[in-house]
Amino acid sequence: MVNVDAGTDAGSDSGTAAGARDGDAVSRFVERFAAQLTEAGMQRMAARVFAQLLASDGGAMTSAELGEALQISPAAVSGAVSYLTQVNMVSREREPGSRRDRYVLHNELWYETFTRRDQVLTLWEKTLREGAATLGTDSPAGARVAETAAFFEFMQGEMLGLMDRWRVHKATIGLA
């Protein structure tokens, strides 16, 4: 579980005092969101580390801070961070004047994550179209693969428009 100061971290400039948050409530949020990410297919420990970073005011924490907040080993933090950096959800930065690394959420995290998914959809669509041609679009398997390719093409087109609408919406609600 997350400790009382889990929602805040050293160097945070948000002005929120550590005592102003209910540590148990923060812990429940982190664990609940991590469980939902795990149900959606993310590795469990990576989901916990990601949720903890998201709940931290600075969006960045050291390995020691993550381990303490989540009550997990340095090895568990390392494995989770390796996964999160591989899927471009966090990056590693060196603390100025220190040998310690901080793990940082990317700016516009969700936008960037979904934009990268667009690249994956393009690759899948191309491979599926080739597969449909190989199988023959008149065969049941070929038709099924061609439909899957068409679905990814549709999703890609919708995702681009959705991301553009998000940027406009974000500005209208004062988040830009």
Order of alpha helices (4+ residues) and beta strands (2+ residues): alpha-alpha-beta-alpha-alpha-beta-beta-alpha-alpha
